[in-house]
Amino acid sequence: MLTGAAIRGLGDSRSPPRATVLELLFDIVYVFVLARLAGRVADDLTIVRHALLSEAGQTVLFFAAMWMIWSLNALMASTYDPRRTDIQVVLLATMFGTLVLAVTLPQAFGQRGVIFACAYVLIQVGRPLYLTWALRGHPMREVSARVLSWHAVSAVLWIGGGISGGLGRGVFWTIALAIEVVGAATNWPAFGVAGARRSAWVGVSYVHLAERYNQFFMIALAEVVLEAGITISFPGFSTLRTITLVAAFVAVVAFWRIYFYHLSPGRDTVASSAGDGMQLSRWASFSLLLIVGGIICTAVGFGQVIENPDPPIDWALVVIIFGGPVLFLIGRTYLEQLSPNGPRCRVLLLGALAMVVAAPPMVFLPPVAAVVTAGLILAAIAISDGFGHRRGPGTNPPL
């Protein structure tokens, strides 16, 4: 049992600058989650084209839902001390619930829909419900109550969709997720709950939250290596597969270089005001959604070419190979909004445009030409960006 003193002290606790080991343990589940999502994207490429949009829509819905869970937990651990026993219990409970979601994900639109919906609701309602109770008498309680009110509304639709099945399930779940996304984007406006003072967000640690985003990015980046490595292991090396593997490695290095070293505000300039931690959460959460989604698409695209490098190439695979980097580049550019008065750089947007222009002719070329072209464009972007923005010798810069 938690002591009353421990509960009363939650609102006054502060997150440490560095992420804890438990938070890294929490991310282990997301290695499995990302693999599941990558598997769904690969399956989407093999189905008949008249069902492609609906299947892809389901994959996007699952990805956004799982991301909402991760981002809200990262925000909680960056606001309150994750070394506290009660916060650790919340993280571990969420970790197990996320594992259940990942296990049920392949059949969430089938016979396991109710299990998926119930597990998701327990996570998303249980977290703010506990915080609202534990923070009574503290200004941050108002924030948790607002989050709880939004998730309570969406919970009805999640459960309703799980029960209804069929087309109704997709409609209910899409509306439920849209409610949560709108709530996060608008800072959870009150549903009959008093608005929290801006000073209540002072405790959000920018440094801790930025490190959590950086760590999750590296986990997502490993999906490219994992997908390419596993796919090439069984058939073994051939000329075309080796070329694709090299292109995948080049893409991984380019993603890393662009993400960490592209022009962005330094830690000292960004974290100078009290609200920067919350601002980072609002901007970076949606940016990382695009970035990680783009990396997953890239991993699947390169893996598919390694598995079947012989012509012809399907147009949907071309979209995945080039659309993944485009999502990544747009998401990384969006992070520049963290500094409203800072300089802007168009090299990433120009690179995204180059990807869009280069994609259509690839339908008439061998699959290996598509991955090589995408890898070369990413490398060119990273090199030109490196010459334009010299960040110094640091190897682990902040967002």
Secondary structure as the mmCIF struct_conf table of DSSP 4:
data_model
#
loop_
_struct_conf.conf_type_id
_struct_conf.id
_struct_conf.beg_label_comp_id
_struct_conf.beg_label_asym_id
_struct_conf.beg_label_seq_id
_struct_conf.end_label_comp_id
_struct_conf.end_label_asym_id
_struct_conf.end_label_seq_id
HELX_RH_AL_P HELX_RH_AL_P1 GLY A 4 ARG A 8
TURN_TY1_P TURN_TY1_P1 GLY A 9 GLY A 9
HELX_RH_3T_P HELX_RH_3T_P1 LEU A 10 ASP A 12
BEND BEND1 PRO A 17 ARG A 18
HELX_LH_PP_P HELX_LH_PP_P1 ALA A 19 THR A 20
HELX_RH_AL_P HELX_RH_AL_P2 VAL A 21 ASP A 44
TURN_TY1_P TURN_TY1_P2 LEU A 45 THR A 46
BEND BEND2 ILE A 47 ILE A 47
HELX_RH_3T_P HELX_RH_3T_P2 ARG A 49 ALA A 51
HELX_RH_AL_P HELX_RH_AL_P3 LEU A 52 THR A 79
BEND BEND3 TYR A 80 TYR A 80
TURN_TY1_P TURN_TY1_P3 PRO A 82 ARG A 83
BEND BEND4 ARG A 84 ARG A 84
HELX_RH_AL_P HELX_RH_AL_P4 THR A 85 THR A 104
HELX_RH_3T_P HELX_RH_3T_P3 LEU A 105 GLN A 107
TURN_TY1_P TURN_TY1_P4 ALA A 108 ARG A 112
HELX_RH_AL_P HELX_RH_AL_P5 GLY A 113 ALA A 134
TURN_TY1_P TURN_TY1_P5 LEU A 135 GLY A 137
BEND BEND5 HIS A 138 HIS A 138
TURN_TY1_P TURN_TY1_P6 PRO A 139 PRO A 139
HELX_RH_AL_P HELX_RH_AL_P6 MET A 140 SER A 164
HELX_RH_AL_P HELX_RH_AL_P7 GLY A 166 ALA A 185
TURN_TY1_P TURN_TY1_P7 THR A 186 ASN A 187
BEND BEND6 PHE A 191 VAL A 193
HELX_LH_PP_P HELX_LH_PP_P2 ALA A 194 ARG A 197
HELX_RH_3T_P HELX_RH_3T_P4 ARG A 198 GLY A 203
HELX_RH_AL_P HELX_RH_AL_P8 TYR A 206 SER A 233
TURN_TY1_P TURN_TY1_P8 PHE A 234 PRO A 235
HELX_RH_AL_P HELX_RH_AL_P9 THR A 239 TYR A 261
BEND BEND7 HIS A 262 LEU A 263
HELX_RH_AL_P HELX_RH_AL_P10 ARG A 267 VAL A 270
TURN_TY1_P TURN_TY1_P9 ALA A 271 SER A 272
BEND BEND8 SER A 273 SER A 273
TURN_TY1_P TURN_TY1_P10 ALA A 274 GLY A 275
HELX_RH_AL_P HELX_RH_AL_P11 ASP A 276 GLU A 307
BEND BEND9 ASP A 310 PRO A 311
HELX_LH_PP_P HELX_LH_PP_P3 PRO A 312 PRO A 312
HELX_RH_AL_P HELX_RH_AL_P12 TRP A 315 TYR A 334
HELX_RH_3T_P HELX_RH_3T_P5 LEU A 335 LEU A 338
BEND BEND10 SER A 339 SER A 339
TURN_TY1_P TURN_TY1_P11 PRO A 340 ASN A 341
BEND BEND11 GLY A 342 GLY A 342
HELX_RH_AL_P HELX_RH_AL_P13 VAL A 347 ALA A 358
TURN_TY1_P TURN_TY1_P12 ALA A 359 ALA A 359
HELX_RH_3T_P HELX_RH_3T_P6 PRO A 360 PHE A 364
BEND BEND12 LEU A 365 LEU A 365
HELX_RH_AL_P HELX_RH_AL_P14 PRO A 367 GLY A 388
BEND BEND13 PRO A 393 PRO A 393
BEND BEND14 THR A 395 ASN A 396
#
